[in-house]
Amino acid sequence: MSSKKEHVCPVEIAGHLDSRIRRWLQNPEKILRPYIEEGMTVMDMGCGPGFFSIDMAQMVGKSGRVIAVDLQEGMLQKVRDKIKGTEFEKRITLHQCGKNKIGLSEQVDFVLLFYMVHEVPNKEAFFSEIKTILKQGGQVLMVEPPFHVSKSAFQEIVRKAGDVGFTNVKGPNVLFSKTMVLAKKEK
Ligand SMILES: C[S@@+](CC[C@H](N)C(=O)[O-])C[C@H]1O[C@@H](n2cnc3c(N)ncnc32)[C@H](O)[C@@H]1O
């Protein structure tokens, strides 16, 4: 467990996470293409204003589902506003979680953790719960930012994921980021 209080990204700055320039620098489709297939159930954990959620919904197609999860109702409201009246309204389920409890029993094929794990207070409990949600053979893509999260802090996060039963392999190159792909250890 972490002793210091983790900073949570304020809803007021959500616009910075959802800009055109970011789309150009960190294109969701390009980043996620190797992990998401049509028909999958996928989770955008710590979805913020839904920069990735909408592309994920496009990628899973009509037969798939996206569960967009965030701690802050204000972030979920931004996603709700964006998908209102679109085909994605049926495909994206919004879920407000607790700081140390995701609270979902559904199983998913893929979990995206983009720029959010450093904000989670109890990372061991968090990864344990992600493990119960992820299907055997499923993948987690974790991406952390360059300045808030040092190399050693990132290694520490990966170690904590390993302690609860995740294997790791180097993730894709994402501009300005540290990445890792996690999978459940074989039973
Ligand atoms: C920096 S933002 C990133 C948002 C989005 N993933 C993106 O890349 O655009 C971090 C998000 O994680 C959410 N968050 C922080 N702690 C969380 C927790 N314990 N569980 C779920 N979401 C959390 C925040 O509310 C915020 O929306």
The ligand as an SDF file (V2000), in Angstrom:
LIG
                    3D

 27 29  0  0  0  0  0  0  0  0999 V2000
   -4.7150   11.3040  -16.1450 C   0  0  0  0  0  0  0  0  0  0  0  0
   -6.3670   10.7490  -16.2740 S   0  0  0  0  0  0  0  0  0  0  0  0
   -6.2640    9.6770  -17.6990 C   0  0  0  0  0  0  0  0  0  0  0  0
   -7.5880    9.4670  -18.3620 C   0  0  0  0  0  0  0  0  0  0  0  0
   -7.5800    8.5480  -19.5940 C   0  0  0  0  0  0  0  0  0  0  0  0
   -7.1400    7.2140  -19.2730 N   0  0  0  0  0  0  0  0  0  0  0  0
   -6.7270    9.1280  -20.6890 C   0  0  0  0  0  0  0  0  0  0  0  0
   -5.5870    8.6650  -20.8940 O   0  0  0  0  0  0  0  0  0  0  0  0
   -7.1910   10.0740  -21.3370 O   0  0  0  0  0  0  0  0  0  0  0  0
   -6.5350    9.5970  -14.9330 C   0  0  0  0  0  0  0  0  0  0  0  0
   -7.9750    9.1260  -14.7390 C   0  0  0  0  0  0  0  0  0  0  0  0
   -7.9680    8.0670  -13.7760 O   0  0  0  0  0  0  0  0  0  0  0  0
   -9.0490    8.2390  -12.8880 C   0  0  0  0  0  0  0  0  0  0  0  0
   -8.7230    7.5710  -11.6200 N   0  0  0  0  0  0  0  0  0  0  0  0
   -7.8540    7.9550  -10.6640 C   0  0  0  0  0  0  0  0  0  0  0  0
   -7.8070    7.0610   -9.6590 N   0  0  0  0  0  0  0  0  0  0  0  0
   -8.6660    6.0780  -10.0010 C   0  0  0  0  0  0  0  0  0  0  0  0
   -9.0640    4.8740   -9.3690 C   0  0  0  0  0  0  0  0  0  0  0  0
   -8.5670    4.4960   -8.1970 N   0  0  0  0  0  0  0  0  0  0  0  0
   -9.9510    4.0980  -10.0130 N   0  0  0  0  0  0  0  0  0  0  0  0
  -10.4730    4.4810  -11.2060 C   0  0  0  0  0  0  0  0  0  0  0  0
  -10.1440    5.6080  -11.8560 N   0  0  0  0  0  0  0  0  0  0  0  0
   -9.2500    6.4020  -11.2600 C   0  0  0  0  0  0  0  0  0  0  0  0
   -9.1860    9.7550  -12.7560 C   0  0  0  0  0  0  0  0  0  0  0  0
  -10.4680   10.1190  -12.3150 O   0  0  0  0  0  0  0  0  0  0  0  0
   -8.8920   10.2050  -14.1810 C   0  0  0  0  0  0  0  0  0  0  0  0
  -10.0630   10.2700  -14.9570 O   0  0  0  0  0  0  0  0  0  0  0  0
  1  2  1  0
  2  3  1  0
  2 10  1  0
  3  4  1  0
  4  5  1  0
  5  6  1  0
  5  7  1  0
  7  8  2  0
  7  9  1  0
 10 11  1  0
 11 12  1  0
 11 26  1  0
 12 13  1  0
 13 14  1  0
 13 24  1  0
 14 15  1  0
 14 23  1  0
 15 16  2  0
 16 17  1  0
 17 18  1  0
 17 23  2  0
 18 19  1  0
 18 20  2  0
 20 21  1  0
 21 22  2  0
 22 23  1  0
 24 25  1  0
 24 26  1  0
 26 27  1  0
M  CHG  2   2   1   9  -1
M  END
$$$$
